């Protein structure tokens, strides 16, 4: 259960295991959106913006990877932006690839 005294940014930092001052992301100070690959230097800045895939940006859990794999079709890409662009052949709704 989330701490009622903790800010939304603080809750996201705790959930996604991202530390640092002022909501800075872990490695290299960059956090990415799970659905479109947008990058920001803080969770607060990332989640304040709207995602072109619909709704708000969602921080990607974990550290940056050298390769990303789609959970629906298995497509692999070296960049999150490349993986999430276009449509996924494994999704009947016509949505884009979503990383594991």
C-alpha positions, 0 to 999 in steps of 0.5 A: 500500500502506498504511503499517503505522505509520499508524493506521486513522484516518490511512489514512482521512484520507489516502485521502479527502484529509481533513486537520486536527487529530485527524481533523477533516474539511476544510470546516466540520469535518464528515464524512458517511457515504456510505450514510446521510448521518450526520454527525460532526466526525471520521472516527474518531467517524463510523467507530466507529458502525454504519450503519443501512444495514449495517456501519460508516459509510463517509466520503464522498469529496470536499467537500460538494456543493450537489446529490447524484446517485444512481449507480444511478437518477440521482435528485438531492437537495440533501441526502445524508440525503434521497438515501439515505433510502428505496429506489432504483428503480434497484437490484434488491436494494431498497437505497437510493440511493448518491451518485456 
